[in-house]
Amino acid sequence: MSSFQLEDFAAGWIGGTASVIVGHPLDTVKTRLQAGIGYRSTLSCIRRVYKRESVFGFFKGMSFPLASIAVYNSVVFGVFSNIRRFLGQHHCEEPEAGPRHSLSDLFLASMVAGVVSVGLGGPVDLIKIRLQMQTQPIREANLGLKSRALAFGEQPVYQGPVHCIVTIMRNEGLAGLYRGASAMMLRDIPGYCLYFIPYVFLSEWITPETHTGPSPCTMLLAGGVAGAISWGTATPMDVVKSRLQADGVYLNKYKGVLDCISQSYQQEGLKVFFRGITVNAVRGFPTSAAMFLGYELSLQALRGDHNVTDP
């Protein structure tokens, strides 16, 4: 029997759609905290976004990730699941006779998924962040100008996702779509290891031995905890990535990852790299819970597997 299964990709697409719908408002808050200016705290950011842009401000830039992140998660989850299955079959002719999961297999599958995520997710993240940030106040210190914000009725830099892509390609070329990709690689490779591995072991630990698989409650809890761990620990490099990708809406400030780290540290100290860690962890729980629940239940439906026993 072939280890490659398309159902993993389809289930990942459904789970990815659920995660975007659940997590985008807090993702907007997280991006504003990390790359914007003038926010004292998470609650301060939420209040200012709502006051200036109403509830729709939290969903700014959502159409593009809703259409693309579902595909992105489909590939990431499909790659992880198929590589893990292939490695398991390669190590043991009868996988059921040995350990259910090898830690080394999980590490390798997670790392490959992290690399793939940058290739697909780099441009998606860039467009999303540019759309989220273009209404933010800017401080053009390098040009000797005062801070300003996009005035009411003033034409935004980008008219939408397609216009944003065209503008970046015209001004910066294909490389412009992968701005911040190295920071994203440093975030996603360890990030996915701390995403998939805790989920696998937590779901197994919580599931009673008499049950054939995790219940929906187990999927939600294990997925949420895994997401909080992964996003919480990824925050320092996520700050760098967000700043690099937001850079360029109005002016280019950073030359690369090291320059961004150096300037951020000199201007705002070590604490800047933990900006948004609370909202990252809080957002990571429901987003990942929805992702794993959607993925697991969709996979069961696609495979006709209804053996999961409720607690």
N, C-alpha and C positions, 0 to 999 in steps of 0.2 A: 504493500500500500504506500502511495506517495505521501511524503511528509508535507508537501505544499497544499494548502487549502485556501480557496478563495473566500470561504465564509468568514475568515478572520478579518479580511479587508472590509467586507460589507458590514459586519458588526461594528467595526471601528468607526465607520462612517456614521452609523446611527448614534453611537455613543458620543462621537465628536460633536454632532449637532446638538445633542442634549447639553453637553458641557459648555458650549458657547452661549446658549440661551440663558443658562443658569449663572455663568460667571462673568459675562461681559461688563455689567455695571461696575462691579468691584475691580475689574481689570482696568477700566477707565480711571478710577480713583487711584489705583496703584501706579499707572503710568504718569498721571499728573503729579503725584507725590515725588516720583523719582526724577522726572525730567523737567517739571515745571518750577515756578518760583512763587514765593509768597504764601506757602501753606505751612501752618504751624503744626498741624496734626491731621489724622485721618478724618476726624469729625469736621475740622475746619475746611478741609478739601471738599467733603460731601456738601456742606452748607453752601460753599461758594459756587460749586458747580450747579447746584439746584437753583440758587438765587439768580445766577447770571444766564443760565441756559435751560432752566426748568428740568423736568424729569428726562426730557429727550437728550440732554447733555450726557447722561450716563450711557446712552446707547449710540453715541457718536462713533462712526466707523464700524458699526456692527455688521452691515450687509456684506462686506467683503469677507471677514472671517467666518461668517455663517455659511457662505458659499464655499470657502476654501479650506478652513481649518477642519471641516468635516472630512474632506478628502485627505488632508494632511494627517489627521489622526487615524484615518483608515489605513494609510500606508505604514505609519509608525507601529500601530498595534498588529497589523498584518505581518510586517517584517519581524517584530519581536516574537510573535507566537510561532511563526513558521521556522525561524532559526532555532528557537528553543526546542521545538519538536524534532527538527532535523538532528540537532546535537544529541538529544536524548536517544533517538533511534541509532545514531552512530556509535554511541558508547555502549549500548546494551541491546542485544537482539530482542530481548523480552523486557521492555522498560518496566512492566508491572512487577517484575521479580526483584528489582532494585529499588533504590531510593526514589521517591516521587519527583524530586527536583534536585539537580546538582547546582550548588552555589556558583561554581565556575561557569556553567552553562547559562545561568541567569545573568551573570555579569557580562559575558560576551554578547548575549542577545540584546541586553540593555544598551551596551556601548554602541553596537551597530545601529540600533534604533535611534540613538542620540545623533550619530553622524548623519543618518538619513533625514532626521528631523531638520537639520540645518539646511540641507539642500532644498527641501521643500518649504520649510517654515520661515526661512530668512526673509524672502520677499513678502510673505504674508504678514509677518510681524512688523516689517518696515512700513508697509502701507497702512496697517491698522494704527500704528503709533503716530505716523505723520498726520493722519486724519483726526486722531484724538488730540493732538497737540497744537493744531494750527490756529485755534482760538485762544491760546494761552498768551499771557503777558510775556514780553521778551525784553531782555536787557542788552542792548547793543553797546556794551562797554567798549568793545574794540573799535567801534566807530565813533565813540564820543557822544552817543545819543542817549536820551532819557528812555526809561522803560516805557513801553506802550503796549496796549492790547488791541485786538482787532475791534475796531469801532462798529457800532450797530449799523448795519446796512453796507458796510465795507465789504468788497469782494474778497472771499477767502482765497488762499493760495491754490488750494485744490478744490475742484468742483465735485469730486467724488472719486471712487477707487480707480476707475479707468483713466480719468484725467490725471490722477496722481501718478499712475504707472507711466503714462505717456510723458509727463513732465520730467520725471526722474530719468527715464531713458534718454530723453532729448538733452538734458543738462549734464547728466553724469554717466550715461551709457549703462550697459548691462551690469557693470561692477557696482553701480549705485544702488541697485536692488539688493545687493548683498552687503551693504554697509552694516558693520557690527556683527558680521558672520563669525569672526574669530572669537568674539566675546560670547556669542550664542553657543559656539562649540564648547567653550570652557564651562558654560552653564549647563548645557543639555546632556553631555556625556555622563558626568557624575549625577546630574539631576534625574536622568531616567533610571540609573542604577538605584537611586534612592526612591524611585517611584514604583517600578515593577517588583523589585525584590521584597520590600516590606509588604506590598499587597499580597504576593503569593504566599509568604509565610504567615502573615496575619490571618488570611482567609482560611488557611489550613489549620492554624492553631485554634481559631474560634469554632470551626465546623466540627461537630461531634463525630466520632469514628463510625457511628451507626448510620450517618447520613452519607449519601452518595456524592453530594456536592454542596457548595455554599448556598445558603438561603439568600433571598434579596436583602434582608437586614444585614447579613454578614458582608455582602458585597458593598453595601452602602458604608458600613462602618470601616471595613478594611480599606476601601478605596478612598474614603475621606481622610483617614489617618495617613495613608501613604502620600496623598496629595499635600497635606499640611507639612509633612516632613520634607518632601521634595522641594516645595516652593519656599519653605522657610529657610532651608540651607542654601538655596540657589540665589537668595536675595542680593548678596554683594555683587555677583557677576551680572545679575539681572539689572541692577542699577546702571552698571557700565554699558550694557547692551542697549538699554532704553535711551540713555543719553546720547550714545553714538547714533542711534537710529532717528532720534528726534532732531539731532543736529542736522541742519540743512533746510529746515522749513523756512527760516529767515536768513540765517548765515551759518557758515561752517566754522566751528570753534575748535574741534578736536582733530588731531592728525591720525589717531589710532587708539588702540586699547590702552597702551602704557601712558600715552599722553592724557587720555581721559582720566585714568586712575590718578595720575600725578596732579593734574589741575583740580580735580574734584577734592583730593585730599588737602592740597594747599589752601583752597578757598573755604572748605567746609569741615575739614577734619575727618577723623575715622568714622564718625557717626553717620556720615553721608551714605556709606556703603550698606547701612542697615535701614535706610529710609524705605518705608513701605513694608517692612518685614511683618508687621501685624496684619495688615490688609492682605499681604501675600499668603500668609498661613491661613487666615480666616477664609479668604477666597478659595484657597486650594482645597479646603474640605468639601464644600458642596459641589464645586466644579468637578473634582475627581470622583466624588461619590456618584454623580450623575453619569460621568464617563464610563466608569467600570460597571455600573448597574445596566446602563444601556447596552454596553458591549456584551456582557455575560448573558443577559436575557435575550438579546438579538441572536447571539450565537446558538443558544439553546433552541430558539424557534427555527432558525435556518437549518439546523441539523436534526430537527425533530426530536430533540433530547428533552424530555420532561421529567427527569428523574430527581430533580432537586427537591428535597424534602423541607417543608417549613418547620421551624423550631416549635 
